[in-house]
């Protein structure tokens, strides 16, 4: 009993002592906290390291050379004389005035088909000629195409030999076929050409055309002939250096068939 009583006395006493000790400790910590300054707004930025030159070494600053651009050399342009423009005169074709009613044809001879009618006072521009200048290839003011007229039917202003020699280009027709079975024979200076006739309607029939290069007076000359028969005689003399020849056409009112070469005797 006595021991139990002693324990009951000391236990409260120990609790009181412990509480006093804890109170003193808290008071001491509070006092310490009041003395230590509180650091606020701490800068958390990590400073950038700034290199510090070594005190034992001397830095030598070398200036970089300044780059000077070389000036661009501009060539002084050479002054070129402005060429003088020389006007080239436009060729002036010879002109003609019809002296009497005439037929303008598809070729330089009366053997060719009629192309247009020319009347007294009609004006033409002369664009070409045959070799001798006896027939002229003209552009009449009254029609839209060219044709051939005899030089003797015109009063001419200008030089007809200043224009070129024009080749004959005939209007082509396929309405009828070319001639068949063409033959020729010689009798002295005469060359007789014959062929099988080609049937044509009366309205279309314009006979036949022969274009020939034949020797006359020692010179091979060009001629055109018209015939309604199926035979024709050409005069071909000896003594020319060039060869004679002939072409034969069927003629209808619209134009000419393909030519057939005449076999020359």
ChimeraX attribute file (.defattr): number of C-alpha atoms within 10 A of each C-alpha:
attribute: neighborCount
match mode: 1-to-1
recipient: residues
	/A:1	5
	/A:2	6
	/A:3	7
	/A:4	8
	/A:5	9
	/A:6	10
	/A:7	11
	/A:8	10
	/A:9	10
	/A:10	11
	/A:11	10
	/A:12	11
	/A:13	11
	/A:14	11
	/A:15	11
	/A:16	11
	/A:17	11
	/A:18	12
	/A:19	11
	/A:20	11
	/A:21	12
	/A:22	11
	/A:23	11
	/A:24	12
	/A:25	12
	/A:26	11
	/A:27	12
	/A:28	11
	/A:29	11
	/A:30	11
	/A:31	11
	/A:32	10
	/A:33	11
	/A:34	9
	/A:35	9
	/A:36	8
	/A:37	7
	/A:38	8
	/A:39	6
	/A:40	6
	/A:41	6
	/A:42	6
	/A:43	7
	/A:44	6
	/A:45	6
	/A:46	6
	/A:47	7
	/A:48	6
	/A:49	6
	/A:50	6
	/A:51	6
	/A:52	6
	/A:53	9
	/A:54	8
	/A:55	7
	/A:56	6
	/A:57	7
	/A:58	8
	/A:59	9
	/A:60	6
	/A:61	6
	/A:62	6
	/A:63	6
	/A:64	6
	/A:65	6
	/A:66	6
	/A:67	6
	/A:68	6
	/A:69	6
	/A:70	6
	/A:71	6
	/A:72	6
	/A:73	6
	/A:74	6
	/A:75	6
	/A:76	6
	/A:77	6
	/A:78	6
	/A:79	6
	/A:80	6
	/A:81	6
	/A:82	6
	/A:83	6
	/A:84	6
	/A:85	6
	/A:86	6
	/A:87	6
	/A:88	6
	/A:89	6
	/A:90	6
	/A:91	8
	/A:92	12
	/A:93	17
	/A:94	19
	/A:95	20
	/A:96	24
	/A:97	19
	/A:98	21
	/A:99	16
	/A:100	14
	/A:101	13
	/A:102	16
	/A:103	19
	/A:104	25
	/A:105	21
	/A:106	23
	/A:107	24
	/A:108	24
	/A:109	19
	/A:110	17
	/A:111	18
	/A:112	22
	/A:113	23
	/A:114	15
	/A:115	16
	/A:116	18
	/A:117	15
	/A:118	23
	/A:119	14
	/A:120	13
	/A:121	14
	/A:122	17
	/A:123	21
	/A:124	24
	/A:125	20
	/A:126	27
	/A:127	20
	/A:128	25
	/A:129	25
	/A:130	21
	/A:131	15
	/A:132	9
	/A:133	16
	/A:134	14
	/A:135	19
	/A:136	29
	/A:137	30
	/A:138	22
	/A:139	20
	/A:140	23
	/A:141	13
	/A:142	13
	/A:143	12
	/A:144	8
	/A:145	11
	/A:146	21
	/A:147	22
	/A:148	27
	/A:149	30
	/A:150	19
	/A:151	18
	/A:152	13
	/A:153	18
	/A:154	21
	/A:155	13
	/A:156	18
	/A:157	13
	/A:158	12
	/A:159	12
	/A:160	20
	/A:161	14
	/A:162	15
	/A:163	19
	/A:164	13
	/A:165	16
	/A:166	15
	/A:167	13
	/A:168	12
	/A:169	8
	/A:170	13
	/A:171	11
	/A:172	13
	/A:173	17
	/A:174	12
	/A:175	14
	/A:176	17
	/A:177	15
	/A:178	18
	/A:179	20
	/A:180	12
	/A:181	10
	/A:182	17
	/A:183	16
	/A:184	16
	/A:185	14
	/A:186	15
	/A:187	11
	/A:188	10
	/A:189	14
	/A:190	13
	/A:191	19
	/A:192	17
	/A:193	22
	/A:194	18
	/A:195	17
	/A:196	13
	/A:197	18
	/A:198	16
	/A:199	12
	/A:200	16
	/A:201	8
	/A:202	8
	/A:203	8
	/A:204	14
	/A:205	17
	/A:206	21
	/A:207	19
	/A:208	25
	/A:209	21
	/A:210	23
	/A:211	18
	/A:212	20
	/A:213	19
	/A:214	24
	/A:215	22
	/A:216	16
	/A:217	12
	/A:218	14
	/A:219	15
	/A:220	20
	/A:221	14
	/A:222	16
	/A:223	15
	/A:224	17
	/A:225	16
	/A:226	20
	/A:227	14
	/A:228	14
	/A:229	12
	/A:230	15
	/A:231	16
	/A:232	17
	/A:233	15
	/A:234	17
	/A:235	15
	/A:236	23
	/A:237	18
	/A:238	14
	/A:239	12
	/A:240	15
	/A:241	10
	/A:242	13
	/A:243	10
	/A:244	17
	/A:245	18
	/A:246	20
	/A:247	16
	/A:248	24
	/A:249	21
	/A:250	26
	/A:251	28
	/A:252	23
	/A:253	13
	/A:254	15
	/A:255	19
	/A:256	25
	/A:257	22
	/A:258	17
	/A:259	16
	/A:260	17
	/A:261	15
	/A:262	19
	/A:263	13
	/A:264	15
	/A:265	13
